[in-house]
Amino acid sequence: MDLAELTAKASEAVSAGGDFNKKVKFDFGDAGKLFIDGGAGVVSNDDADADATVKVDWDDFQKLAAGQMDPTMAFMQGKLKVMGDMSVAMQLQGLMSKFS
């Protein structure tokens, strides 16, 4: 999966009025960004302000999305960093299950 495919899958998973209504940005470094505005039901690759920003390497994100890496362990090992509202990041697990 590449960033364009992930953006398309995230767009399908996020809908206005859905159960995820926060703004979150995934920062994959050189691989790009994924911005999700759950309240508006909008997904893009913009570098916009978010309630929480999750910094993670693209390869590690793919392992997380596929269930091959535990998010808590990734966080503890420093492979996943969260800036901003940690509670928003905690709500992502249900949303990410729809990405694969």
N, C-alpha and C positions, 0 to 999 in steps of 0.2 A: 504494500500500500504506500502511495506517496501522499504529499500534502494535499494535492487537488482531490484525491479520492477521499481522504479523511474529511476535508471540508464538505464534500458532497454528502457523506454519511452523517456528519454532524448536523447539516441542514435538514436532513430527513428526520433526525432524532429530536430536534428542538422545534417546538411550536409555541406561538404566542398563547399565553394562558395555560401553558403546561405546568408540570410540577417543579421545574427548575426555572426560577425567575430572577436570577442574579446575572452579573456580568463577570466573565472569567476569561483570562487570556492564557494560552499555552505558549510559552516561548521556547522554541526548539533551537535557539542559536542561529547558526548559519542556514539551517533548513527552513526557517521561516516562523510564522506565528499563526495561531488559530484563535480568533476572538469570537466568543459566544455571548450574545445578549439574550438571555433566556426570556426576559420580560417582553421583549419586542419580537422574539422568535427569529432573530437574525444571526447568521453565522458568516464570518468573513476572515480574511487574512490581514486585517488592519492591525496596526499597533495603537489601539485605543485604550483609554483609561478603563480599568476594571476593578471590581470589588476585591478580586484576588488574582494574582499572577502565579502560574505554575511554571517554573523553569525546569526543563528536563531534556536530556539528549534525545534526539529523534529515535535512535535504536532502542533506548530504554523505554521510551513511550510506547513503541510498538510491542515490546514485551509486556508492559503493563496492560495495554488494551487487549492483548491476547490471553491474559491471565497467566502468563509465564513468569511474572515478577510480582511480588507482593508490594502494594503501595506503601504500607507501613515500613517494611524493610528498606525499600528504596529511599524513603524519607530519612530513616535512621542512618543509612549509609551515605547520605548526602547526594544521592543520585537524583533526587527530586527535592526541589526547594519551593517553598510557598511564601510569597510576599503578599501582605494584605490580610484579609479576613480568612482565617484558617477554617472557620465554620463553612464558608462557601466551598472550599476545597474538599471538605468532608462530604458534601452533598454530591460530588461528582461521580461517585462510584456507580450509582444507578444510571446516570446519563452515559457514562463511558461504556457500560455493558451493551448499549445500543449502537456503538461505533463499529463493532467487529462483525 
